[in-house]
Amino acid sequence: MVRPRHLDHAAWWPLRPEARAAWADALDLELGDPERRYAAGRRARDLLERATAATAAVVGVADQDLVWTSGGTEAIDLAVIGTARAAERRGDPRRHLVVSAVEHSAVLRAAERLRDEHGYALDVVGVDGSGTVDPDEVASRLRADTVAVHLQHANHEVGAVQPTDEVARACQRVGALLHVDACQSVGQMGLTLGHLGADLLSASAGKFGGPPGTGFLALGPRARLAPQLTGDERQRGRRSGAIDVAAVAAAAVALQAADRDLAVERSAREVARRHLRARWPEVVADVQLHGPLADAHPGIVAASALYVDGEALVTALDTAGFAVHSGSSCAATSGQPSHVLVAMGALTHGHVRVSVGPTTTIGDLDEFLDAYAEAVRTLRATVRG
Ligand SMILES: Cc1ncc(COP(=O)(O)O)c(C=O)c1O
């Protein structure tokens, strides 16, 4: 039996041991509703406040400016739609948005909803062959009626890191908000809202070793939100509904552990990433590597191969004991090629994304490459008949 290798950290990062322990401890506390004033409620409130303070400190915002959500997708939805609707409520006439073409589908779908259902103008900025936007191009799209720019920090499919600081300066010049989707970077690349110069930052705990289905939106002083879930006044009226306090406590502990170990984890992953990039084209012909070598996420490597199907490759690699990803999560259900690769003008055929973790070894990657080369050979032989 082959030892299974998890090479899909960009989709889900295995629960960190500290987070697992914190989660179990929290469940043992028999937490009540943090809004209740009796003992079980006070225990929950106390734990929630401590988790919020710890998390807010890591991303550099005040405790009251952290909004817990059901994950990255909801945090993004709140950032995109919540900021626009808050501006509308103030009587602000601005109705223009800018996004990049390689955003996660959560950003793209939310922005398209504002365009299609609320009459917003939407500018989608293209990227170069490495998946990176030109900050001058983004700046040139800004208008007097631009409400917000939504730009990811690191791309989830090819690892390109966007020039958010230059975009932030351009946004400040015209008074537009900048929301950074940092779901792939928080806990992995040491970001704070202040360093980014952003007004909002969205994060997903399942991507830094916390519980999946938990995330947050961090807010700077200029950000205003209209709630998307209504029904009560929790979280200062920004997001209604019960909070899973035990999961939030585990997420906070995961983020603290990730932040503590960041330098070591990042450099180990960077070594693995460079090794994989260097060797990948050596093991198979007709392969195109994606994403930049520098200014990149430390753990993501992606490549396409001619004459093979990505999903068939994923299945063959799974049989060989390697968990990798192909296409984008929206593409996986739609059967469409990855919109990120299409925007880059890259080869979409036989796309495989490997995302390494801190414990991924060079030996694991060499074994992966052997299995990959074998799978490509077999699949190409089938295609050629
Ligand atoms: C860049 C990016 N943004 C947002 C998300 C959505 O996060 P979640 O799965 O927590 O909803 C993902 C998940 O893959 C992502 O990679």
The ligand as a MOL file (V3000), in Angstrom:
LIG
                    3D

  0  0  0     0  0            999 V3000
M  V30 BEGIN CTAB
M  V30 COUNTS 16 16 0 0 0
M  V30 BEGIN ATOM
M  V30 1 C -8.4710 32.4790 -3.7770 0
M  V30 2 C -9.6560 31.8400 -3.1370 0
M  V30 3 N -10.6630 32.6210 -2.7330 0
M  V30 4 C -11.7580 32.0960 -2.1450 0
M  V30 5 C -11.9010 30.7510 -1.9320 0
M  V30 6 C -13.1570 30.2140 -1.2830 0
M  V30 7 O -12.8900 29.8290 0.0500 0
M  V30 8 P -13.8430 28.7980 0.8090 0
M  V30 9 O -13.5910 27.4560 0.2220 0
M  V30 10 O -13.4480 28.8880 2.2560 0
M  V30 11 O -15.2530 29.2480 0.6030 0
M  V30 12 C -10.8870 29.8970 -2.3570 0
M  V30 13 C -11.0290 28.4380 -2.2140 0
M  V30 14 O -10.4700 27.6800 -2.9690 0
M  V30 15 C -9.7290 30.4650 -2.9560 0
M  V30 16 O -8.7310 29.6950 -3.3810 0
M  V30 END ATOM
M  V30 BEGIN BOND
M  V30 1 1 1 2
M  V30 2 1 2 3
M  V30 3 2 2 15
M  V30 4 2 3 4
M  V30 5 1 4 5
M  V30 6 1 5 6
M  V30 7 2 5 12
M  V30 8 1 6 7
M  V30 9 1 7 8
M  V30 10 2 8 9
M  V30 11 1 8 10
M  V30 12 1 8 11
M  V30 13 1 12 13
M  V30 14 1 12 15
M  V30 15 2 13 14
M  V30 16 1 15 16
M  V30 END BOND
M  V30 END CTAB
M  END
